[in-house]
Amino acid sequence: MGYKVAVVGATGNVGREMLNILAERQFPVDEIVALASRKSLGTEVSFGDTTLTTKDLDTFDFTGWDMALFAVGSTATKQYAPKAAAAGCVVIDNSSLYRYDADVPLIVPEVNPQAIHGYSKKNIIANPNCSTAQMVVALKPLHDRAKIKRVVVSTYQSVSGSGKDAIDELWNQTKGMYVPGQEVEPSVYPKQIAFNVIPHIDVFLDDGSTKEEWKMVAETKKIVDPAIKLTATCVRVPVFVGHSEAINIEFEDFLDEDEARDILREAPGIMVIDKREDGGYVTPVECVGDFATFISRIRQDSTIDNGLNLWCVSDNLRKGAALNAVQIAELLGREVLKKG
């Protein structure tokens, strides 16, 4: 016996990826529905070999549906997620709306699966920020061994994290560089993104950090350990898909780089590609379409007593969003609903 699953925001990048991954992983579905706003009503989307026609989110009745995977912004989530939850449908939300709610579990299944049982307080489960999700998959097994004190992370985040318009902006600006008179002015981003990097993701806060940087701090504390100190610099780069992170970790106890490499090789969701030679590491282009979080460049940091550096790459539309949501759905089915 399978589940009745709704995908909300099915015409967007993440919603379409959710449908792809549900099909790829053979999630036990008895019935599936693709929901979208009225402007996208009737749009066709793929679910494996099946074509689904989107239905109107505004009039949809969630009664009798087991799970709803939400891939819409916080405004729409605020309106529709409580309705779905009240109808008895468990919401798995990809927006930032509920991530910091004490009554809503924030879950990365490889890291804190035990938190799934907290869903019942509001019938809602939150999916973390894309940059946080891949990082904590790498941090957790190392934290279990040597206890992390502090993390310094710099991100290199692809434009797909900003949606389709950002992908189009990078593409059109890049083409415009080679055709006189067809230059494209920034509209999604505050500065040109083609052939450039922008150290600014989300809004600025009073302390000079951006909200994306704050998210990484707050979410790591909620998912892994509130005692971890973390500072982040988040940068948008001219890459279509795939987020990269340079992570510096300070531990309470010494952890040898070889042992760290062995720990990460055995950890769930991680693929270690770490050869000290030309090309012996993973770049964003190579991670696209893959389920894994890739770790490379593992090495001792000799400037502190107990430090390591590593390079972390993952498909942000997958592990950073759609894949993690589907993994939460699998965990929910396996540990709580137990129908599939």
Long-range contacts (C-beta under 8 A, 24 or more apart in sequence): 1-28, 1-30, 1-339, 1-340, 2-27, 2-28, 2-29, 2-30, 2-339, 2-340, 3-27, 3-28, 3-29, 3-30, 3-66, 3-67, 3-329, 3-333, 3-337, 3-339, 3-340, 4-29, 4-30, 4-31, 4-32, 4-64, 4-65, 4-66, 4-67, 5-29, 5-31, 5-32, 5-33, 5-65, 5-66, 5-67, 5-68, 5-69, 5-329, 6-32, 6-33, 6-35, 6-60, 6-62, 6-65, 6-67, 6-68, 6-69, 6-84, 6-89, 7-32, 7-33, 7-34, 7-35, 7-68, 7-69, 7-71, 8-35, 8-36, 8-57, 8-68, 8-69, 8-70, 8-71, 8-72, 8-80, 8-84, 9-35, 9-36, 9-70, 9-71, 9-72, 9-76, 10-34, 10-35, 10-36, 10-45, 10-52, 10-54, 10-71, 11-36, 11-40, 11-43, 11-45, 11-54, 12-71, 12-72, 12-163, 12-164, 13-160, 13-163, 13-164, 13-167, 13-317, 14-71, 14-94, 14-317, 14-321, 14-322, 15-45, 15-69, 15-71, 15-72, 15-322, 16-45, 16-46, 17-317, 17-318, 17-321, 17-322, 17-323, 18-69, 18-71, 18-322, 18-325, 18-326, 19-45, 19-46, 19-47, 19-52, 20-46, 20-322, 21-318, 21-322, 21-323, 21-326, 22-47, 22-326, 22-329, 23-47, 23-48, 24-48, 25-326, 25-330, 27-326, 27-329, 27-330, 27-340, 28-333, 28-339, 28-340, 33-60, 33-65, 35-60, 37-72, 37-76, 61-87, 62-87, 62-88, 62-89, 63-87, 63-88, 63-89, 64-88, 65-89, 66-90, 66-337, 66-339, 67-91, 67-92, 67-329, 67-332, 67-333, 68-92, 69-94, 69-325, 69-326, 69-329, 70-94, 70-95, 71-321, 71-322, 71-325, 81-124, 84-123, 85-122, 85-123, 85-124, 86-123, 88-123, 89-123, 90-119, 90-123, 90-124, 90-125, 90-332, 90-337, 91-123, 91-124, 91-125, 92-125, 92-127, 92-325, 92-328, 92-329, 92-332, 93-124, 93-125, 93-126, 93-127, 94-127, 94-321, 94-322, 94-325, 96-129, 96-215, 97-126, 98-122, 98-124, 98-126, 99-126, 99-128, 99-129, 99-215, 99-218, 99-219, 99-222, 100-218, 100-222, 101-126, 106-219, 106-222, 106-223, 107-223, 107-324, 107-328, 107-331, 108-133, 108-136, 108-137, 108-223, 108-324, 109-324, 109-327, 109-328, 109-330, 109-331, 110-137, 110-140, 110-267, 110-268, 110-269, 110-327, 111-136, 111-137, 111-140, 111-223, 111-224, 112-140, 112-223, 112-224, 113-331, 113-335, 116-328, 116-331, 116-332, 116-335, 116-336, 117-335, 117-336, 119-332, 119-336, 125-328, 125-332, 127-321, 127-324, 127-325, 127-328, 128-219, 128-223, 128-324, 129-212, 129-215, 129-216, 129-219, 129-320, 130-157, 130-161, 130-243, 130-316, 130-319, 130-320, 130-321, 131-155, 131-157, 131-212, 131-215, 131-216, 131-232, 131-234, 131-243, 131-245, 131-316, 131-320, 132-215, 132-216, 132-219, 132-220, 132-223, 133-314, 133-319, 133-320, 133-321, 133-324, 134-243, 134-245, 134-293, 134-312, 134-313, 134-314, 134-316, 134-319, 134-320, 135-216, 135-220, 135-245, 135-247, 135-312, 136-219, 136-220, 136-223, 136-224, 137-267, 137-268, 137-269, 137-270, 137-293, 137-314, 137-319, 138-247, 138-264, 138-267, 138-270, 138-293, 138-295, 138-310, 138-312, 139-220, 139-224, 139-228, 139-247, 139-249, 140-224, 140-267, 141-263, 141-264, 141-266, 141-267, 141-270, 142-249, 142-251, 142-255, 142-260, 142-263, 142-264, 142-308, 143-224, 143-225, 143-228, 145-255, 145-259, 145-263, 146-251, 146-252, 146-253, 146-254, 146-255, 146-306, 147-251, 147-252, 147-253, 148-224, 148-225, 148-228, 148-249, 148-250, 148-251, 148-252, 149-228, 149-229, 149-250, 149-251, 149-252, 149-306, 150-228, 150-229, 150-230, 150-231, 150-249, 150-250, 151-220, 151-228, 151-229, 151-230, 151-231, 151-247, 151-248, 151-249, 151-250, 152-230, 152-231, 152-232, 152-247, 152-248, 153-216, 153-230, 153-231, 153-232, 153-233, 153-245, 153-246, 153-247, 153-248, 154-232, 154-233, 154-234, 154-235, 154-245, 154-246, 155-201, 155-212, 155-216, 155-232, 155-233, 155-234, 155-235, 155-243, 155-244, 155-245, 156-197, 156-235, 156-237, 156-239, 156-243, 156-244, 156-245, 156-246, 156-284, 157-201, 157-212, 157-234, 157-235, 157-236, 157-237, 157-243, 157-244, 157-316, 158-236, 158-237, 158-239, 158-240, 158-241, 158-242, 158-243, 158-284, 158-316, 159-188, 159-193, 159-236, 159-238, 159-239, 159-240, 160-240, 160-241, 160-316, 160-317, 161-201, 161-236, 161-243, 161-316, 161-320, 162-188, 162-189, 162-236, 163-188, 166-193, 167-240, 169-193, 170-194, 170-238, 170-240, 171-240, 174-238, 189-236, 193-236, 193-238, 194-238, 195-238, 196-238, 197-235, 197-236, 197-237, 197-238, 198-235, 198-236, 198-237, 199-233, 199-234, 199-235, 200-236, 201-234, 201-235, 201-236, 202-234, 210-234, 239-284, 239-285, 241-284, 241-288, 241-315, 241-316, 241-317, 242-283, 242-284, 242-285, 242-287, 242-288, 242-313, 242-314, 242-315, 242-316, 243-284, 243-313, 243-314, 243-316, 243-320, 244-283, 244-284, 244-311, 244-312, 244-313, 245-311, 245-312, 245-313, 246-309, 246-311, 247-309, 247-310, 247-311, 247-312, 248-301, 248-307, 248-308, 248-309, 249-307, 249-308, 249-309, 249-310, 250-301, 250-304, 250-306, 250-307, 251-306, 251-307, 251-308, 252-306, 253-306, 254-305, 254-306, 255-306, 255-308, 256-300, 257-298, 257-299, 257-300, 257-308, 260-298, 260-308, 260-310, 261-298, 264-295, 264-298, 269-293, 269-319, 270-294, 270-295, 271-295, 272-296, 272-298, 274-298, 281-311, 282-311, 282-313, 283-313, 284-313, 286-313, 287-313, 287-314, 287-315, 288-315, 289-315, 289-318, 290-315, 290-318, 291-318, 291-319, 291-323, 292-319, 293-319
